[in-house]
Amino acid sequence: MKTARWRGRDSHPERSFALSGVVSGTVLAIGLTLIFAVILSLVLTFSSVTEKHLPLMANAGGLISVAIGGAYAARLSESKGWLHGGITGVMFIIVTLIVGSVLFPGIPLALAVRRAAVAFAVGAIGGVVGVNI
């Protein structure tokens, strides 16, 4: 039986990878994105904001959601925040690409890879912050 390694000043063992934290962070990021989409649609409906800015605002909302989800995943995992946050970002992109490809077929592979790389980076930054909170 493998024993847990203690991390000095902390009173809990170091874990190598916590899938439950990544899943929880991904679900949180998707939920926040849906809430942001509803708020964005209300702003577009009841204000003078034009649809010209919609892609920028939607992408910003998604990235903010990924950062928060990555921070949450890292906080739950208690170690390796960059890894848990980054994988949360990639899982978010995988889920959104699956849904997006059903609704809008023909998403280019290069775009999907670029989005996954950006989501990994943003999630990793969120994870670094989240594990240290």
C-alpha positions as CSV (number, residue, x, y, z in Angstrom):
1,M,0.0,0.0,0.0
2,K,1.3,3.4,-1.0
3,T,1.4,6.0,1.8
4,A,0.8,9.7,1.3
5,R,3.7,12.1,1.5
6,W,3.3,14.9,3.9
7,R,4.0,18.5,2.7
8,G,5.8,20.0,5.7
9,R,3.6,22.8,7.2
10,D,0.3,21.5,5.8
11,S,-1.7,19.0,7.7
12,H,-2.9,17.0,4.7
13,P,-1.1,14.7,2.2
14,E,-0.2,15.8,-1.3
15,R,-2.4,14.3,-4.0
16,S,-1.1,13.7,-7.4
17,F,-4.3,14.4,-9.4
18,A,-7.9,14.9,-8.4
19,L,-10.3,14.2,-11.2
20,S,-13.3,15.2,-9.0
21,G,-11.8,18.8,-8.7
22,V,-11.4,19.1,-12.4
23,V,-15.0,17.8,-13.1
24,S,-16.4,20.2,-10.5
25,G,-14.4,23.1,-11.9
26,T,-15.6,22.3,-15.4
27,V,-19.2,22.2,-14.3
28,L,-18.8,25.5,-12.5
29,A,-17.2,27.1,-15.6
30,I,-20.0,25.8,-17.9
31,G,-22.6,27.1,-15.4
32,L,-21.0,30.5,-15.2
33,T,-20.8,30.7,-19.0
34,L,-24.5,30.0,-19.2
35,I,-25.3,32.7,-16.6
36,F,-23.1,35.1,-18.5
37,A,-24.8,34.3,-21.7
38,V,-28.2,35.1,-20.2
39,I,-26.9,38.4,-18.8
40,L,-25.3,39.2,-22.1
41,S,-28.6,38.6,-24.0
42,L,-30.4,40.8,-21.5
43,V,-27.9,43.6,-22.0
44,L,-28.2,43.3,-25.8
45,T,-32.0,43.3,-25.6
46,F,-32.5,46.3,-23.2
47,S,-29.5,48.5,-24.0
48,S,-27.9,50.3,-26.9
49,V,-25.0,47.8,-27.1
50,T,-24.8,46.5,-30.6
51,E,-24.1,42.9,-31.7
52,K,-20.8,44.0,-33.1
53,H,-19.2,43.5,-29.7
54,L,-20.9,40.2,-29.1
55,P,-18.0,37.8,-30.0
56,L,-15.6,39.8,-27.8
57,M,-18.0,39.8,-24.8
58,A,-18.8,36.1,-25.2
59,N,-15.2,35.1,-25.4
60,A,-14.3,37.3,-22.4
61,G,-17.1,35.7,-20.4
62,G,-16.0,32.2,-21.4
63,L,-12.4,33.0,-20.4
64,I,-13.4,34.5,-17.0
65,S,-15.5,31.4,-16.4
66,V,-12.6,29.1,-17.2
67,A,-10.3,31.1,-14.8
68,I,-12.9,30.8,-12.0
69,G,-13.5,27.1,-12.8
70,G,-9.7,26.5,-12.8
71,A,-9.3,28.3,-9.5
72,Y,-12.2,26.2,-8.0
73,A,-10.7,23.0,-9.3
74,A,-7.3,23.8,-7.8
75,R,-8.8,24.9,-4.5
76,L,-10.6,21.5,-4.2
77,S,-7.5,19.6,-5.3
78,E,-5.2,21.5,-2.9
79,S,-2.1,20.9,-5.0
80,K,-0.7,21.3,-8.6
81,G,-3.0,24.2,-9.3
82,W,-1.7,24.9,-12.7
83,L,-2.4,21.3,-13.8
84,H,-5.9,21.1,-12.3
85,G,-6.8,24.5,-13.7
86,G,-5.3,23.9,-17.1
87,I,-7.1,20.6,-17.5
88,T,-10.3,22.2,-16.4
89,G,-9.9,24.7,-19.2
90,V,-9.3,22.0,-21.7
91,M,-12.3,20.0,-20.5
92,F,-14.4,23.1,-20.8
93,I,-13.4,23.5,-24.4
94,I,-14.0,19.9,-25.2
95,V,-17.6,20.1,-23.8
96,T,-18.3,23.4,-25.6
97,L,-16.8,22.1,-28.9
98,I,-19.0,19.0,-28.7
99,V,-22.1,21.1,-28.2
100,G,-20.9,23.6,-30.7
101,S,-20.2,21.0,-33.4
102,V,-23.8,19.7,-33.0
103,L,-25.3,23.1,-33.3
104,F,-22.8,24.5,-35.8
105,P,-21.1,21.7,-37.8
106,G,-17.7,22.4,-39.5
107,I,-15.6,24.0,-36.7
108,P,-12.0,24.1,-38.0
109,L,-9.5,22.0,-36.2
110,A,-7.0,24.8,-36.0
111,L,-9.5,27.0,-34.2
112,A,-10.3,24.2,-31.7
113,V,-6.6,23.6,-30.9
114,R,-6.0,27.3,-30.5
115,R,-9.0,27.6,-28.1
116,A,-7.8,24.6,-26.1
117,A,-4.4,26.1,-25.7
118,V,-5.8,29.5,-24.6
119,A,-8.2,27.7,-22.2
120,F,-5.4,25.7,-20.8
121,A,-3.3,28.8,-20.1
122,V,-6.2,30.8,-18.6
123,G,-7.3,27.8,-16.5
124,A,-3.7,27.3,-15.3
125,I,-3.4,30.9,-14.2
126,G,-6.7,30.5,-12.4
127,G,-5.4,27.3,-10.8
128,V,-2.3,28.9,-9.6
129,V,-4.4,31.6,-7.9
130,G,-6.9,29.1,-6.6
131,V,-4.5,26.7,-5.0
132,N,-2.9,29.7,-3.1
133,I,-6.1,31.1,-1.7
